[in-house]
Amino acid sequence: MNSAVIATTTDWLTYICKACGLLYKEEEGDPDSGLAPGTRFEDIPDDWYCPLCGVTKADFVLHVVIDKKQFAKQSTSAEKSFSRSNYSDVVIIGAGKAGWEAAKAIRAISDDLSISIVTGCDGEVYEKPQLSNALLKKIKVDRLVLQSGEQAAQQLGIKLFPATHAVHISHASQQLRTTKGVFKYKYLVIAHGAKPIRHPLLSAQDCWHVNHLSVYRELRKSLEGKKSSIAIVGAGLIGCELANDLALAGHQIALLDAAQRPLAHLIPEAASEALMQSWEALKIQFYGEQQIVQMTHQDGQKILSMQSGLALKIDEIVLCMGLQPDSALAKSAGIEWNQGISVDPKTLKTNIENIFALGDCISVEGKVSRYIEPIMRQAQVIASQIAGDQSILFSASSLPIRIKTSSLPMRLEGVIEKQGEWRISKAKEEQLQSKWQMTHWSQNQVSALLELG
């Protein structure tokens, strides 16, 4: 795509995607899509699409950006026009696992508090870990939905605002500005999760990010009745589980990673080798130390070219490169940021009064957590803080990690210290199905245990 004419004025405009909330800033452009910094929105070709979700230019609307001082000045007059429907004692941003758990925990401690959830999605309630092994369990997509957003909201007696993106927080006036108006709150809970990391050379239209049920539903629909060749980029926890699941459904999988082996940052080399050996019975081929340099189309398929010279002809591309929280909303309020929203390790409060955060978007003492288990405990802590109960505090702990690769299931427990070594503690038998163990030793003590099989 050719870059559009570059603007010379500094009166830049910003446009927001109605589907996913991505901001297109004229001053910054979108170099990855061929739009140089300074490209006016009106000069963008009509066939340009959102680099995050893949919708077209027509799905973007003007986003009026106002600075904090201007927003604060407007707050007094804006309050006069608020009806009670614009106010909630608690406003929760995000309707994923963290958002719904927060709503349930707060409702459990009070029937009187008014609660609103603002979310860019439709608010469907489902368990995200099932997305990586639903085919193995023969679960149809519709059965993954536990409740619709409307049903969950009615059950809890709260208000749900779907397809509503939060764009600015004014903590001084306790207001949240969204794409559908301004909400006033007493307490704000940020639970908007994290977004999939994009690959700079792969457009949203050419690949899938399986981080949400709506996208997973479309992927399953596109694969229905076919035996496809699929490249999965990223051999971490989700990439390996998804490769296993799709291969069992009859698809041919090319699993790519920059590391030498799958799950390189989580398990020892011997375990990675055992996992790859277990995949020999499936249609999974692992390619390590690979870096994508080009993607082209040929005869209805995609050609992925690697720096190593490897070229793969595939039908679909699924990105599993990890997650990254969006800092824009937090920084609009002056909330401290350190790999995620910095929260107090015990109360989950941010540095701004009456604003809490939980789930994938937070960091506790600079450490992020991408697992499900802590979320319920985090929600209970926040609910207690809102109720004025200081006795329930959060404590980050090392949690067991289940690796749901059915060809060789694993369970990791403990902490892998930088200074240490892995040892086989129970002899591995010839059959891959046999259980065996590895222990991680640090300072003459076992710090972690890995069970295989």
C-alpha positions in Angstrom: 0.0 0.0 0.0 1.4 3.4 -0.9 1.6 6.1 1.7 -0.9 8.9 1.4 0.0 12.6 1.1 1.7 13.8 4.2 0.1 16.7 6.0 2.1 19.8 6.8 -0.1 21.2 9.6 0.2 20.3 13.2 -3.6 20.3 13.8 -3.7 16.5 14.0 -6.9 14.5 14.4 -7.5 11.1 16.0 -10.0 8.5 14.9 -11.2 5.5 16.9 -12.2 2.1 15.7 -15.8 1.4 16.7 -15.1 -2.4 16.8 -12.0 -2.6 19.0 -11.2 0.9 20.3 -7.9 1.2 18.5 -6.9 4.9 17.9 -5.6 6.1 14.6 -3.5 9.2 15.2 -2.8 11.2 12.0 0.4 12.5 13.6 1.8 9.0 14.1 0.2 7.2 11.1 0.4 3.5 10.7 3.9 2.7 9.3 3.3 -1.1 9.5 0.4 -0.7 7.0 2.3 1.7 4.8 0.8 4.9 6.2 3.6 7.3 7.1 3.4 9.7 10.1 1.3 12.7 9.1 -1.1 10.7 6.9 -4.5 12.4 7.1 -7.4 10.0 7.7 -9.3 11.4 4.7 -6.3 10.4 2.5 -6.2 6.8 3.7 -7.4 4.4 0.9 -10.8 2.9 1.4 -9.3 -0.6 1.4 -7.2 0.1 4.5 -8.3 -1.9 7.6 -7.8 -1.7 11.3 -4.4 -3.3 12.1 -5.8 -4.8 15.3 -9.2 -6.2 14.4 -9.4 -6.0 10.6 -12.5 -3.9 10.1 -12.4 -1.2 7.4 -11.8 2.5 7.4 -15.6 3.0 7.4 -15.8 1.6 10.9 -13.7 4.5 12.4 -15.2 7.7 13.8 -13.6 11.0 14.9 -12.3 10.8 18.4 -12.2 14.3 20.0 -9.1 14.4 22.3 -9.2 16.9 25.1 -6.5 17.4 27.7 -6.8 16.8 31.4 -7.2 20.5 32.3 -9.9 21.1 29.7 -11.7 17.9 30.8 -11.6 19.1 34.5 -13.0 22.5 33.5 -15.9 20.9 31.7 -16.7 18.6 34.6 -18.6 21.1 36.7 -21.0 22.0 33.9 -21.2 18.4 32.7 -22.3 17.3 36.2 -25.4 19.5 35.9 -26.6 17.5 32.9 -26.1 14.1 34.5 -29.1 12.0 35.3 -28.8 9.3 37.9 -28.5 6.8 35.0 -25.1 8.3 34.2 -23.8 7.6 37.7 -22.8 4.3 39.4 -21.2 3.7 42.7 -18.9 1.3 40.9 -17.9 1.5 37.3 -16.0 -1.6 35.9 -14.0 -1.3 32.7 -14.0 -4.7 30.9 -16.3 -7.7 30.8 -13.8 -10.5 30.6 -13.2 -12.9 33.5 -11.8 -10.2 35.7 -14.6 -7.7 35.1 -17.4 -10.3 35.8 -15.6 -11.6 38.9 -15.2 -8.1 40.2 -19.0 -7.5 39.7 -19.9 -10.7 41.4 -17.7 -10.1 44.4 -18.9 -6.5 44.8 -22.5 -7.6 44.5 -21.9 -10.3 47.1 -20.9 -7.7 49.7 -23.7 -5.2 48.9 -27.1 -5.4 47.3 -27.3 -1.6 47.4 -24.3 -0.4 45.4 -25.1 0.5 41.8 -22.7 -1.2 39.4 -22.0 -0.6 35.7 -19.8 -2.5 33.4 -18.4 -0.7 30.3 -16.9 -3.0 27.7 -15.9 -3.0 24.0 -17.3 -6.5 23.5 -20.8 -8.0 24.0 -20.0 -9.2 27.5 -20.5 -13.0 26.9 -19.4 -15.0 29.9 -17.1 -17.9 29.1 -13.9 -19.6 30.3 -11.0 -18.4 28.1 -8.7 -21.4 28.9 -11.2 -23.7 27.1 -10.4 -21.9 23.8 -7.1 -23.9 23.5 -8.7 -27.4 23.9 -12.3 -27.1 22.9 -11.8 -29.3 19.8 -10.3 -32.1 21.8 -13.3 -32.0 24.1 -15.6 -31.8 21.1 -17.2 -28.6 22.5 -19.2 -26.6 20.0 -18.5 -22.9 20.2 -22.0 -22.0 21.3 -21.6 -24.3 24.3 -18.6 -22.4 25.5 -20.9 -19.5 26.4 -22.1 -19.8 29.9 -24.3 -16.7 29.9 -25.0 -13.8 27.5 -23.9 -10.5 28.8 -27.5 -9.4 29.2 -28.3 -12.6 31.3 -25.3 -12.1 33.6 -26.1 -8.4 34.1 -29.7 -9.2 35.0 -28.7 -11.9 37.4 -26.4 -9.5 39.3 -28.7 -6.5 39.1 -26.1 -4.4 37.3 -26.0 -2.3 34.1 -24.0 -3.5 31.1 -22.9 -1.2 28.4 -21.5 -3.3 25.5 -19.7 -2.0 22.4 -18.6 0.9 24.6 -14.9 1.8 24.7 -13.3 3.7 27.6 -11.0 6.5 26.3 -10.2 8.8 29.1 -10.3 9.0 32.9 -10.6 12.2 34.9 -9.9 11.2 38.4 -10.3 14.8 39.8 -14.0 14.8 38.8 -14.3 11.0 39.0 -15.5 10.7 35.4 -14.9 8.1 32.7 -15.2 9.2 29.1 -16.3 6.6 26.6 -17.3 6.4 23.0 -20.9 6.5 24.1 -20.9 9.3 26.7 -19.5 10.1 30.1 -20.0 8.0 33.3 -19.5 9.3 36.8 -18.3 7.0 39.5 -17.4 6.7 43.1 -15.1 3.8 42.6 -13.5 2.7 39.3 -12.3 -0.8 38.7 -10.0 -1.3 35.6 -10.3 -4.9 34.3 -9.8 -4.4 30.5 -7.2 -7.2 30.3 -4.4 -7.2 27.7 -4.3 -7.3 23.9 -2.5 -9.9 21.7 0.9 -8.8 20.6 0.9 -8.1 16.9 3.5 -9.1 14.4 4.7 -6.1 12.4 4.7 -8.0 9.1 1.4 -9.7 9.5 -1.8 -7.7 9.0 -5.0 -8.3 11.0 -6.8 -9.6 7.9 -4.1 -12.2 7.2 -4.0 -13.8 10.7 -5.9 -14.7 13.7 -5.4 -13.7 17.4 -7.3 -16.2 19.5 -7.7 -14.2 22.6 -11.5 -13.7 22.6 -14.5 -15.9 22.0 -15.7 -13.8 19.1 -12.5 -14.3 17.1 -12.3 -18.0 18.1 -15.8 -18.4 16.8 -14.8 -17.0 13.4 -11.7 -19.2 13.3 -13.7 -22.4 14.0 -16.2 -21.3 11.3 -13.5 -20.8 8.7 -12.0 -24.3 9.5 -15.3 -26.1 9.5 -15.4 -29.1 7.1 -11.8 -28.6 6.1 -8.4 -30.1 6.7 -6.2 -27.0 6.7 -2.5 -26.3 6.9 -2.1 -23.8 9.8 1.0 -21.9 10.9 1.0 -21.0 14.6 3.4 -18.3 15.5 4.6 -18.6 19.0 5.3 -21.8 20.9 4.4 -20.7 24.4 1.7 -22.1 26.5 -1.3 -21.1 24.3 0.6 -21.8 21.1 1.5 -25.4 22.1 -2.0 -26.2 23.5 -3.7 -24.8 20.4 -1.3 -26.7 18.1 -2.2 -29.9 19.9 -5.9 -29.2 19.7 -6.0 -28.3 16.0 -3.8 -31.2 15.1 -6.2 -33.6 16.8 -9.0 -32.1 14.7 -7.1 -33.2 11.6 -5.3 -30.0 10.6 -1.6 -29.9 9.7 0.3 -27.6 12.0 3.6 -25.7 11.5 4.6 -24.3 15.0 7.1 -21.5 14.7 9.1 -19.8 17.4 12.2 -17.6 17.7 13.5 -20.0 20.5 15.2 -23.3 19.8 12.4 -25.4 21.3 8.7 -25.2 22.4 7.9 -23.8 25.9 11.6 -22.7 26.2 10.9 -20.2 28.9 8.8 -22.6 31.0 10.2 -26.1 30.9 13.6 -27.8 30.6 15.1 -29.0 27.4 14.4 -32.7 28.1 10.7 -31.9 28.6 10.6 -29.9 25.3 12.2 -32.9 23.5 9.6 -35.3 25.0 6.8 -33.0 24.0 8.1 -32.8 20.4 8.5 -36.6 20.4 4.9 -37.0 21.5 3.8 -34.8 18.5 5.3 -37.2 16.0 2.0 -39.1 16.1 0.2 -35.8 15.2 0.5 -33.5 12.3 2.7 -31.0 14.2 6.0 -29.8 12.9 8.0 -27.5 15.1 10.4 -25.0 13.5 12.7 -23.3 16.0 15.0 -20.2 15.7 12.7 -18.8 13.0 12.0 -15.2 12.1 9.3 -14.1 9.7 10.6 -11.7 7.0 7.7 -11.8 4.5 4.2 -13.0 3.9 2.8 -13.2 0.4 -0.3 -14.7 -1.3 -0.2 -17.4 -3.9 -3.1 -19.5 -5.4 -5.4 -18.7 -2.5 -2.9 -19.6 0.1 -0.3 -17.7 2.1 3.5 -18.1 1.9 5.5 -17.4 5.0 9.1 -16.7 4.3 11.7 -17.0 7.1 15.1 -15.4 7.5 16.6 -18.9 7.6 15.3 -19.5 4.0 12.4 -21.7 5.1 9.2 -21.0 3.2 5.8 -22.4 4.3 2.7 -22.6 2.2 -0.3 -22.5 4.5 -4.0 -21.7 4.6 -4.2 -19.9 8.0 -2.0 -18.1 10.4 -2.7 -17.9 14.1 -0.6 -15.6 16.3 0.2 -16.7 19.8 3.0 -14.2 20.6 1.7 -13.2 24.1 -0.3 -10.4 25.5 0.5 -6.7 26.2 -1.7 -4.4 28.3 -2.7 -1.1 26.7 -1.3 1.8 28.7 -3.2 4.7 27.1 -6.2 4.7 29.4 -4.2 4.4 32.6 -1.8 7.0 31.6 -4.7 9.4 30.7 -5.4 9.5 34.5 -1.8 9.6 35.6 -1.9 6.0 36.9 1.5 4.6 37.5 2.7 2.0 35.0 5.3 -0.8 35.2 4.8 -3.5 32.6 1.1 -3.0 33.5 -1.0 -0.9 35.9 1.0 -0.7 39.1 -1.2 -1.7 42.1 -0.6 -2.1 45.8 0.4 -5.7 46.3 -2.1 -6.1 49.1 -5.0 -3.9 48.3 -4.8 -3.7 44.5 -5.3 0.1 44.7 -3.6 2.2 42.1 -1.8 5.4 43.1 -5.1 7.3 42.3 -7.7 7.4 45.1 -10.7 5.1 44.5 -9.3 3.4 41.4 -8.5 -0.3 41.5 -7.3 -2.8 38.9 -7.1 -6.6 38.5 -6.4 -9.3 36.0 -4.1 -9.3 32.9 -3.7 -5.5 32.9 -2.0 -5.2 36.3 1.5 -5.6 37.6 2.3 -6.4 41.2 5.7 -5.1 42.1 6.7 -5.1 38.5 5.5 -8.7 37.8 2.6 -9.5 35.5 0.3 -12.5 35.8 -1.5 -14.0 32.9 -3.2 -16.8 34.8 -6.9 -17.3 35.8 -6.6 -18.4 39.4 -5.6 -15.1 41.1 -8.5 -13.2 39.5 -11.2 -14.4 41.9 -9.0 -13.6 44.9 -8.2 -10.2 43.5 -11.9 -9.5 43.0 -12.7 -10.4 46.6 -9.9 -8.1 47.8 -11.3 -5.1 45.8 -14.8 -5.8 46.9 -13.7 -5.8 50.6 -11.7 -2.6 50.1 -14.8 -0.9 48.6 -16.8 -2.1 51.6 -14.3 -0.7 54.0 -13.0 -4.1 55.2 -9.2 -4.0 55.4 -8.9 -7.5 56.8 -8.9 -9.3 53.4 -5.6 -8.6 51.5 -4.1 -10.0 48.4 -1.1 -12.2 48.4 0.6 -13.2 45.2 1.6 -16.8 45.2 3.3 -19.3 43.0 0.5 -21.3 41.4 0.6 -24.7 39.6 0.5 -24.4 35.8 -1.3 -27.0 33.8 0.0 -27.5 30.2 -3.0 -29.0 28.4 -1.2 -30.7 25.6 -3.0 -34.0 25.5 -0.2 -35.8 23.7 2.0 -35.1 26.8 0.1 -33.3 29.6 2.3 -31.5 32.2 2.0 -29.8 35.5 4.5 -27.3 36.8 4.6 -26.2 40.4 7.0 -23.9 42.3 9.4 -21.2 41.3 12.2 -21.6 38.7 15.1 -19.7 40.0 17.7 -18.2 37.7 20.5 -19.9 39.5 19.6 -23.6 39.4 19.4 -26.8 37.4 16.8 -29.4 36.3 17.2 -33.0 37.3 15.1 -36.1 36.4 13.8 -37.3 39.7 11.8 -40.3 38.5 13.1 -42.3 35.6 11.4 -41.8 32.3 10.0 -45.0 30.9 10.1 -45.7 27.2 6.3 -45.1 26.8 5.5 -41.4 26.5 2.3 -42.1 28.4 4.2 -43.1 31.5 4.4 -40.5 34.2 7.8 -39.1 35.1 9.1 -36.1 37.0 11.8 -33.4 36.9 12.8 -31.2 39.7 14.5 -27.8 39.7 17.2 -27.4 42.3 18.5 -24.1 43.6 20.8 -23.7 46.6 20.6 -27.5 47.4 16.8 -27.3 47.6 13.9 -28.2 45.3 12.3 -25.0 44.0 10.0 -26.4 41.3 8.5 -29.7 40.3 7.5 -30.7 36.7 5.2 -33.7 36.2 4.9 -35.2 32.7 2.4 -37.6 31.4 
